[in-house]
Amino acid sequence: LQSTKNPSRHYVGVCGNLKNRLAEHNSGKCKSTAGGGPWRLETAVYFRDSKKATAFERYLKTGSGRAFSKGHF
């Protein structure tokens, strides 16, 4: 997700229902994103395996993962 208030701010997360989760972020229900909203979807990656999705999320939150996302997304 990308903050429309501060476009340099991004959020990475895993969810089962993207539409509902985006609505939660934009309504201020999520403590970690409440101050940055409204949010817009920038990139979505789908996995059939939840363990792979969680591992990819963890990677994107590392220094090398942030560099990867800046170069590819």
Secondary structure, 3 states (H helix, E strand, C coil): CEECCCCCCECCCCCCCHHHHHHHHHHCCCCCCCCCCCEECCCCCCCCCHHHHHHHHHHHCCHHHHHHHHHHC
